């Protein structure tokens, strides 16, 4: 297999055309439909794959479907879909029309999705069945996924038979045309949309480093709406990488089987997932000899987990650190010792500049704590306001005039050049690889009738990294009536509005919340208390 000639390409569309011409029969995506993969017959029947040639033909066919609904250059296509081949095809179809794709994670709560759709102005929304009433008016034309799947299947069959494809008239595209909006949480609980263009994706391909090699078969447990998937398309296509999609919900046993059966060369997952993989009995007999590297990140990696991964997987382990806004960041190296992988997030990947600054914006000395800032060609164009218009005011809060993006995280750079995370300048915790902002959880819990006051913090957890702990002062009537809120009630109340991973894992009922000398709730004191005390109720979900 030769590498497509993408060096002269100016857009992702050009790269895919080259890949389809050079390696039409190479697999681009593999997925298993359904969650029952307990027997070989079920596995064989549920396997679905798409080659680069098929992806090219299918993108044209689905672009025609979108064009029939009026989608044109500059419009927004919203994908309310799980990670899938159909999601990928829709993304590439929108790219051809010059439209901008906004993935919306189905796990988000109704309020989060409503906030996103109210600003998108989507021309069409592709969904599995129907959209909730709360967002229907803002979803544009609704296209059910089955229509996309049918168009994909027809296009692949016609291409195999040598028949012509149905393709709309396509606009001229350039490297600065926007391609994707990737949503990230905010300290206020309102999602922010980071806008990326073709040039950004080209830069990502240049900086993916050891996690990408020509002909890789890469495990993909990330939601396709995540920045780790949305900005990697140039990289995957130019290197003819096959993406093996893990079924939803994620399962350790299925992941082990996929790595073996699909000859995965690059394993990926957050530390929580790798810990569950290594604890699964099937790992003992699995042949994972094709793995060349295992990637992880998003939360702290215990040293014992790094050692266990290296020994059992038989390959180097690397850690990656980035943010949605920067897309690229730092990483450890395959030959780094276990303690470096466990205690640092490495050095900048190719093309990325890194600096740590104090509150005045001055660069701090080696070993001193500062706010992490990064600059590269992969960094977002800005946060969107309405549609694909950049919200200048919101963007200038994180991107300065010289292009430096502040991550809001705190760290220090050691004498060895590796970045060590210290904390977060914004209140955020990471539960099983997912960002949780206390402010948004507090807002929802505070609306429960039996909650008087509430503060949310994170507590260390050996599997999930951190869990969500809610300190609650019951409402006055709850104290009188002895109808104090329970963990189950608060979890249910929270899940009605937010993603399920944001619901509290533990509940601590208290008579008052500690405050600082300035009268603010003392979150640091509560974090210490959450880590030390045996909480009164609940356990990990």
C-alpha positions in Angstrom: 0.0 0.0 0.0 1.4 3.4 -1.0 0.6 6.6 0.8 -1.8 8.9 -1.1 -0.3 12.1 -2.5 -1.8 14.5 0.0 1.1 17.0 0.2 -0.4 19.2 -2.5 -4.0 18.8 -1.1 -5.7 21.9 0.3 -8.7 20.3 1.8 -9.8 17.0 3.4 -11.9 16.4 0.3 -8.7 16.3 -1.8 -7.1 13.9 0.6 -10.0 11.5 0.5 -10.1 11.6 -3.3 -6.4 10.7 -3.4 -6.9 7.9 -0.9 -9.8 6.5 -2.9 -7.7 6.5 -6.1 -4.6 5.0 -4.5 -6.1 2.5 -2.0 -9.7 2.0 -2.9 -9.9 -1.4 -1.3 -8.2 -0.6 2.0 -10.5 -0.5 5.0 -11.2 2.9 6.4 -13.8 2.0 9.1 -14.9 -1.1 10.9 -17.8 -1.3 13.2 -20.0 -4.0 14.8 -23.7 -3.3 14.9 -25.4 -4.2 18.1 -24.0 -5.1 21.5 -24.3 -8.9 21.5 -20.9 -10.2 20.3 -20.9 -13.3 22.5 -20.6 -15.8 19.7 -18.7 -15.9 16.4 -22.0 -16.1 14.4 -23.2 -12.8 16.0 -19.8 -11.2 15.4 -19.7 -12.2 11.7 -23.2 -11.0 11.0 -22.9 -7.7 12.8 -19.5 -6.7 11.2 -19.7 -3.8 8.9 -16.8 -2.1 7.1 -16.2 0.6 4.6 -13.2 1.0 2.3 -11.6 4.3 1.3 -13.2 3.9 -2.1 -16.5 3.2 -0.5 -16.2 6.2 1.8 -15.5 8.4 -1.2 -18.6 7.1 -3.1 -20.8 7.2 -0.1 -19.8 10.7 0.7 -20.9 11.8 -2.7 -24.3 10.0 -2.4 -25.1 11.4 1.1 -24.0 14.9 -0.1 -26.7 14.5 -2.7 -29.2 13.7 0.0 -28.1 16.8 2.0 -28.2 19.0 -1.1 -31.8 17.8 -1.8 -32.6 19.3 1.7 -31.0 22.6 0.7 -27.6 22.2 2.4 -25.1 24.5 0.8 -21.7 26.0 1.6 -21.6 27.7 5.0 -24.6 25.8 6.4 -24.4 23.6 9.5 -25.1 19.9 9.5 -25.8 18.5 13.0 -25.1 14.9 13.8 -27.0 13.6 16.8 -25.5 10.1 16.3 -23.3 7.6 18.1 -19.9 6.8 16.7 -20.5 4.9 13.5 -19.7 4.6 9.8 -22.8 6.6 9.1 -21.5 9.4 11.2 -18.2 9.4 9.3 -19.9 9.4 5.9 -22.2 12.3 7.0 -19.1 14.3 8.0 -17.4 13.8 4.7 -20.6 14.5 2.8 -21.0 17.8 4.6 -17.3 18.6 3.8 -17.9 18.2 0.1 -20.7 20.7 0.2 -18.6 23.2 2.2 -21.0 22.7 5.1 -19.8 22.6 8.7 -20.4 19.5 10.8 -21.4 19.8 14.4 -21.4 16.5 16.3 -23.7 16.4 19.3 -22.9 13.7 21.8 -26.2 11.7 22.4 -25.1 11.3 26.1 -25.6 15.0 26.7 -28.7 16.1 28.7 -31.7 17.8 27.2 -30.7 21.2 28.4 -27.1 20.9 27.1 -28.4 19.8 23.6 -31.0 22.5 23.6 -28.3 25.1 24.3 -26.3 23.9 21.4 -29.1 23.7 18.9 -30.3 27.1 19.9 -27.1 28.6 18.5 -26.3 26.3 15.6 -29.0 27.2 13.2 -28.7 23.8 11.7 -29.8 23.3 8.1 -30.3 19.5 8.7 -30.0 17.2 11.7 -29.2 13.5 11.2 -30.5 11.3 14.1 -31.3 7.7 14.9 -35.0 8.2 15.1 -36.5 11.5 16.3 -35.2 14.6 18.1 -36.6 15.7 21.5 -39.3 18.3 21.4 -37.1 20.8 23.2 -34.8 21.0 20.2 -37.0 20.0 17.2 -37.7 23.6 16.2 -34.0 24.4 16.0 -33.0 21.2 14.3 -33.8 22.2 10.7 -34.7 19.3 8.3 -34.7 16.0 10.1 -32.9 13.1 8.3 -33.3 9.7 9.9 -30.1 7.6 10.0 -31.8 4.8 8.1 -32.0 7.0 5.0 -28.3 7.7 5.2 -27.5 4.0 5.7 -29.5 3.2 2.6 -27.7 5.8 0.5 -24.4 4.5 1.7 -25.2 0.9 0.9 -26.5 1.8 -2.6 -23.4 3.9 -3.3 -21.1 1.1 -2.3 -23.0 -1.4 -4.4 -23.0 0.9 -7.5 -19.3 1.6 -7.1 -18.5 -2.1 -6.9 -20.5 -2.7 -10.1 -18.7 0.1 -11.9 -21.8 2.3 -12.2 -21.7 6.0 -11.9 -22.3 7.8 -8.6 -25.0 10.3 -7.8 -23.2 13.5 -6.9 -24.4 17.0 -6.5 -22.6 20.0 -8.0 -19.8 20.8 -5.5 -18.5 24.3 -4.6 -14.9 25.4 -4.7 -13.3 24.9 -1.3 -10.2 26.4 0.2 -7.9 25.5 3.2 -9.5 28.3 5.4 -13.0 27.1 4.9 -14.5 25.9 8.3 -15.3 22.2 8.6 -16.3 21.4 12.2 -17.7 22.7 15.4 -16.6 20.7 18.5 -18.4 21.3 21.7 -16.7 21.6 25.1 -18.1 22.2 28.6 -17.7 25.5 30.4 -17.4 26.6 34.0 -20.9 28.2 33.7 -22.4 25.0 32.4 -23.0 26.4 28.9 -21.3 24.3 26.2 -18.9 26.3 23.9 -18.3 25.4 20.3 -14.7 25.4 18.9 -14.5 26.1 15.2 -11.9 24.3 13.0 -11.0 24.6 9.3 -9.1 22.4 6.8 -5.8 24.0 7.6 -6.3 23.1 11.3 -6.9 19.4 10.4 -3.7 19.4 8.2 -1.7 20.6 11.2 -3.2 17.9 13.4 -2.0 15.3 10.9 1.5 16.7 11.1 1.5 16.5 14.9 -0.2 13.2 15.7 3.3 11.7 16.2 3.7 8.1 17.4 -0.1 7.4 17.5 -0.2 7.4 13.7 1.7 5.3 11.2 0.9 4.3 7.6 -1.5 1.4 7.5 -2.3 1.4 11.3 -5.5 -0.2 12.6 -6.5 2.1 15.4 -9.0 1.4 18.1 -11.4 4.3 18.6 -13.3 4.4 21.9 -13.9 8.2 21.8 -17.3 9.6 20.8 -17.0 10.9 17.2 -18.3 14.2 18.4 -15.1 14.6 20.5 -12.1 16.7 19.3 -10.0 13.5 19.3 -12.1 12.2 16.4 -13.5 15.3 14.6 -10.0 16.8 13.9 -8.2 13.6 13.0 -9.8 12.9 9.6 -6.9 14.3 7.5 -4.4 12.3 9.6 -6.4 9.0 9.2 -7.0 9.3 5.5 -3.5 10.5 4.5 -1.9 7.6 6.3 -4.6 5.0 5.2 -5.5 4.2 8.8 -8.4 1.9 9.5 -10.6 3.1 12.4 -12.0 0.3 14.5 -15.1 1.6 16.3 -15.8 0.2 19.8 -19.5 -0.5 20.3 -21.6 1.6 22.6 -21.9 1.1 25.6 -18.2 0.4 26.0 -17.3 -3.0 27.4 -13.9 -4.4 28.4 -14.5 -7.9 27.1 -15.6 -6.6 23.7 -12.6 -4.3 23.5 -10.2 -7.1 24.1 -11.9 -9.2 21.5 -11.8 -6.3 19.0 -8.1 -5.7 19.5 -7.3 -9.3 18.8 -9.8 -10.0 16.0 -9.2 -6.8 14.1 -5.5 -6.9 14.5 -5.4 -3.5 16.2 -2.0 -1.8 16.1 -2.9 1.3 18.2 -4.9 0.9 21.3 -6.6 3.9 22.8 -8.6 4.5 26.0 -8.8 6.6 29.2 -7.1 5.1 32.2 -10.4 3.8 33.5 -11.0 1.7 30.4 -7.4 0.3 30.5 -7.8 -0.6 34.1 -11.0 -2.5 33.3 -9.4 -4.2 30.3 -6.4 -5.5 32.4 -8.8 -6.7 35.1 -10.9 -8.7 32.6 -10.3 -12.5 32.5 -10.1 -12.6 28.7 -6.9 -10.5 28.7 -4.9 -13.6 29.8 -5.5 -15.6 26.6 -5.8 -12.7 24.1 -3.2 -12.4 21.3 -2.4 -8.7 21.2 1.0 -9.1 19.5 0.1 -6.6 16.8 -0.2 -3.7 19.2 2.7 -1.3 18.6 1.6 1.4 21.0 -1.2 2.1 23.6 -2.3 5.6 24.2 -4.1 7.1 27.2 -4.8 10.4 28.9 -7.6 12.6 30.1 -6.9 11.8 33.8 -4.1 10.7 36.1 -2.4 7.4 35.2 -1.3 5.4 38.2 2.3 4.1 38.0 1.1 0.5 38.6 -1.3 0.8 35.7 1.5 1.9 33.3 3.6 -1.0 34.4 0.8 -3.5 34.0 -0.1 -2.1 30.6 3.5 -2.4 29.3 3.8 -5.9 30.6 0.5 -7.4 29.5 0.0 -5.4 26.2 3.6 -5.9 25.2 4.0 -2.4 23.8 5.0 1.1 24.8 2.5 3.3 26.7 2.2 7.0 25.9 0.1 9.7 27.5 -1.4 12.6 25.7 -2.6 16.0 27.0 -4.6 18.6 25.1 -7.7 20.6 25.2 -10.6 21.0 22.8 -9.5 24.4 21.8 -5.8 23.5 21.1 -6.6 20.1 19.5 -2.9 19.2 19.8 -0.8 19.4 23.0 1.9 17.4 24.7 2.8 13.7 25.0 5.2 11.3 26.5 7.5 9.2 24.3 7.5 5.5 23.7 10.9 5.1 25.4 10.0 7.1 28.5 10.3 5.2 31.8 7.1 4.3 33.7 7.5 7.1 36.2 7.6 9.7 33.5 4.5 8.3 31.8 2.7 8.2 35.2 3.7 11.6 36.6 3.9 13.8 33.5 2.1 14.6 30.3 5.4 14.8 28.3 6.6 17.4 25.9 5.0 19.4 23.1 4.2 17.2 20.0 5.5 18.4 16.6 4.3 21.9 15.7 3.2 22.9 19.2 4.7 25.6 21.3 4.2 25.5 25.1 4.7 28.1 27.8 3.5 28.6 31.4 2.6 32.1 32.6 1.7 33.8 35.8 -1.4 35.9 36.5 0.3 38.9 34.8 1.0 36.9 31.6 4.7 36.6 32.2 6.5 33.3 31.5 7.4 31.5 34.7 10.8 29.9 35.4 11.5 26.2 35.1 9.9 24.4 38.1 7.4 27.1 38.9 3.7 26.7 38.6 1.9 28.6 35.9 -1.1 28.5 33.6 -0.6 26.3 30.6 -0.7 28.0 27.2 -0.1 26.5 23.8 0.2 27.7 20.2 0.1 25.8 16.9 -1.6 25.8 13.5 -4.0 23.2 14.9 -5.6 25.6 17.4 -9.3 26.5 16.9 -10.3 29.6 14.9 -12.5 30.6 17.8 -15.7 29.9 19.7 -18.8 30.1 17.6 -21.7 32.5 18.5 -24.6 31.9 16.2 -24.1 29.4 13.4 -20.5 29.5 12.3 -19.9 33.2 13.2 -17.0 33.5 15.6 -17.9 35.1 19.0 -15.0 37.5 19.3 -15.5 38.4 22.9 -15.7 34.8 24.1 -12.7 33.9 21.9 -10.4 36.7 23.2 -10.8 35.3 26.7 -8.7 32.2 25.8 -6.8 33.3 22.6 -4.5 36.3 22.8 -3.4 38.5 19.9 -0.3 36.3 19.3 -2.3 33.1 19.0 -1.6 31.7 22.4 -4.5 29.6 23.8 -4.9 29.4 27.5 -6.1 25.9 28.7 -7.0 27.1 32.1 -4.9 24.3 33.6 -2.0 24.7 36.0 1.4 22.9 35.6 5.1 23.1 36.0 7.9 22.1 33.6 10.7 20.1 35.2 14.4 20.2 34.4 13.8 17.2 32.1 11.4 19.3 29.9 8.4 17.3 30.8 5.1 19.0 31.8 3.6 18.0 35.1 0.0 18.9 35.8 -0.7 20.6 39.1 -4.4 21.5 39.0 -7.0 23.5 37.2 -7.5 27.2 37.4 -11.1 26.6 36.6 -13.2 24.2 38.8 -13.4 21.0 36.8 -13.1 17.3 37.6 -12.5 14.4 35.2 -14.7 11.4 35.9 -13.7 8.4 33.8 -12.2 10.6 31.1 -15.2 13.0 30.9 -15.1 16.6 32.0 -17.5 17.6 34.8 -17.9 21.2 35.8 -19.2 21.5 39.4 -21.1 24.8 38.6 -23.4 23.1 36.1 -24.1 20.1 38.4 -24.7 22.5 41.3 -27.2 24.5 39.3 -29.3 21.4 38.5 -29.1 19.9 42.0 -30.0 23.3 43.5 -33.3 23.2 41.7 -34.4 20.1 43.6 -37.1 21.1 46.2 -35.3 19.2 49.0 -32.0 20.9 48.4 -31.2 24.1 50.4 -27.5 24.5 49.5 -25.2 22.4 47.5 -21.5 22.3 46.6 -20.0 19.7 44.2 -16.3 18.6 44.3 -14.3 15.7 43.0 -12.8 12.9 45.1 -10.0 10.5 44.1 -11.1 7.1 42.8 -8.9 4.2 41.9 -10.9 3.2 38.8 -12.6 6.4 37.5 -9.8 8.8 38.5 -12.3 11.1 40.2 -16.0 10.8 41.3 -18.6 13.4 41.7 -19.4 14.2 45.4 -22.3 16.4 46.3 -22.4 18.2 49.7 -26.0 19.1 50.4 -27.7 21.2 53.1 -31.3 20.0 53.0 -34.0 22.6 52.5 -35.8 23.8 55.6 -38.9 21.8 55.0 -36.8 18.7 54.4 -35.3 19.0 57.9 -38.8 19.4 59.5 -40.4 16.6 57.5 -37.4 14.3 57.7 -37.8 14.1 53.9 -34.1 14.6 53.2 -33.0 14.0 49.6 -31.5 10.7 48.8 -28.6 9.9 46.4 -31.0 8.0 44.1 -33.4 11.0 43.9 -30.6 13.5 43.2 -29.1 11.2 40.5 -32.4 10.9 38.8 -33.0 14.6 39.0 -29.6 15.4 37.6 -29.9 12.9 34.7 -33.0 14.5 33.5 -31.0 17.6 32.5 -27.3 16.5 32.2 -25.2 13.7 30.9 -25.4 10.6 33.1 -21.7 10.8 34.0 -22.3 14.2 35.7 -24.8 12.9 38.2 -23.4 12.7 41.8 -21.7 9.4 42.7 -21.8 10.2 46.4 -23.9 12.3 48.7 -22.9 14.0 51.9 -25.7 15.6 54.0 -24.4 18.4 56.1 -25.9 21.1 58.3 -23.8 23.8 56.7 -21.1 24.4 54.1 -17.7 25.8 55.1 -16.8 29.2 53.8 -13.7 31.2 53.2 -12.9 34.5 55.0 -14.5 36.2 52.0 -17.7 34.3 52.5 -17.4 32.0 49.5 -17.9 28.3 49.8 -14.6 26.7 50.6 -14.4 24.0 47.8 -10.8 23.1 48.8 -11.9 22.2 52.3 -14.7 20.1 50.9 -12.3 18.3 48.6 -10.2 17.4 51.5 -13.2 16.2 53.4 -14.5 14.2 50.5 -11.2 12.4 50.2 -10.9 11.6 53.9 -14.3 10.9 55.2 -16.4 7.8 54.8 -19.4 9.4 53.0 -22.8 8.7 54.4 -24.5 7.2 51.3 -23.9 5.8 47.8 -21.2 4.2 45.8 -19.9 4.3 42.3 -22.6 3.9 39.7 
